[in-house]
Amino acid sequence: MIRILLRCILAAWLLLFASATWNLLAEPKGNHKQKTATESGGAVSNDSYMGLTGEELWSNNCLRCHNIRPPTMYTNAQWDVIVHHMRLRANITGQEQRLIVEFLKSAK
């Protein structure tokens, strides 16, 4: 029974990964529009990485696996540790990590 469940979870994860990869490959390059702080509700900075804000990186990476957590759920120090730990698991760059943490701290 556990083997069947694990196989189903693995199959769902592989489909999700394949879908995300396909979306990245299918999107034309240079099509990212940088959002300003006013366009995204003022909670993020104008700094962006690959055309994505900290809020977008948080949404694209963290919310794939986790239920949404409000930025106020943890302290700034806790977010530092959490995002640093998840950097390895989510395979995000240091710059992406900094933008995500900056968004989480500024959204309080």
C-alpha positions as CSV (number, residue, x, y, z in Angstrom):
1,M,0.0,0.0,0.0
2,I,2.8,2.4,0.9
3,R,4.6,1.6,-2.3
4,I,1.6,2.5,-4.4
5,L,1.2,5.8,-2.5
6,L,4.9,6.6,-3.0
7,R,4.7,5.8,-6.7
8,C,1.6,8.1,-7.0
9,I,3.4,10.9,-5.2
10,L,6.5,10.5,-7.4
11,A,4.4,10.5,-10.5
12,A,2.6,13.7,-9.5
13,W,5.9,15.3,-8.7
14,L,7.4,14.3,-12.0
15,L,4.4,15.7,-13.9
16,L,4.6,18.9,-11.9
17,F,8.4,19.2,-12.7
18,A,7.8,18.4,-16.4
19,S,5.1,21.0,-16.6
20,A,7.2,23.7,-15.0
21,T,10.1,22.9,-17.3
22,W,7.9,22.9,-20.3
23,N,6.5,26.3,-19.4
24,L,10.0,27.7,-19.0
25,L,11.1,26.4,-22.3
26,A,7.9,27.5,-24.1
27,E,8.1,31.1,-22.9
28,P,9.9,33.4,-25.3
29,K,13.1,34.8,-24.0
30,G,13.1,38.5,-22.9
31,N,9.4,38.4,-22.3
32,H,9.7,39.2,-18.6
33,K,8.4,42.6,-17.6
34,Q,9.9,44.1,-14.5
35,K,7.3,45.1,-12.0
36,T,7.8,48.3,-10.0
37,A,6.9,48.6,-6.4
38,T,3.7,50.4,-7.2
39,E,2.6,47.7,-9.7
40,S,3.0,44.9,-7.2
41,G,1.3,46.6,-4.3
42,G,4.3,48.4,-2.9
43,A,5.5,45.5,-0.8
44,V,8.6,44.7,-2.9
45,S,11.6,46.6,-4.1
46,N,12.4,47.6,-7.7
47,D,15.3,45.2,-7.6
48,S,14.7,42.1,-9.6
49,Y,16.5,39.0,-10.8
50,M,15.8,37.7,-14.2
51,G,12.9,40.1,-14.4
52,L,11.2,38.7,-11.2
53,T,10.6,40.5,-8.0
54,G,11.1,38.9,-4.6
55,E,7.3,38.4,-4.3
56,E,7.2,36.6,-7.7
57,L,10.2,34.4,-6.8
58,W,8.5,33.6,-3.4
59,S,5.3,32.7,-5.2
60,N,7.0,30.7,-8.0
61,N,9.3,28.7,-5.7
62,C,7.9,28.4,-2.2
63,L,4.3,28.0,-3.0
64,R,4.9,25.0,-5.3
65,C,5.4,22.8,-2.2
66,H,4.0,24.8,0.8
67,N,0.7,26.2,1.8
68,I,0.8,30.0,1.7
69,R,2.3,31.4,4.8
70,P,1.8,35.1,5.6
71,P,5.1,37.0,6.0
72,T,4.0,37.9,9.6
73,M,4.0,34.2,10.6
74,Y,7.8,34.3,11.3
75,T,10.2,36.9,12.6
76,N,12.8,38.4,10.2
77,A,15.5,36.2,11.8
78,Q,13.4,33.1,11.3
79,W,12.8,33.9,7.7
80,D,16.5,34.3,7.2
81,V,17.1,30.8,8.5
82,I,14.1,29.3,6.7
83,V,14.9,30.7,3.3
84,H,18.6,29.9,3.7
85,H,17.7,26.3,4.4
86,M,15.2,26.1,1.5
87,R,17.7,27.6,-0.9
88,L,19.4,24.3,-1.3
89,R,16.1,22.3,-1.5
90,A,14.5,24.7,-4.0
91,N,17.7,25.2,-6.0
92,I,17.5,29.0,-6.0
93,T,20.5,31.3,-6.3
94,G,21.9,33.6,-3.6
95,Q,20.4,36.6,-5.4
96,E,17.0,35.0,-5.5
97,Q,17.3,34.1,-1.8
98,R,18.1,37.7,-0.9
99,L,15.1,39.0,-2.9
100,I,12.7,36.6,-1.3
101,V,13.9,37.4,2.2
102,E,13.7,41.2,1.4
103,F,10.1,40.7,0.2
104,L,9.1,38.7,3.3
105,K,10.7,41.3,5.6
106,S,9.1,44.3,3.8
107,A,5.7,42.7,3.7
108,K,5.2,42.9,7.5
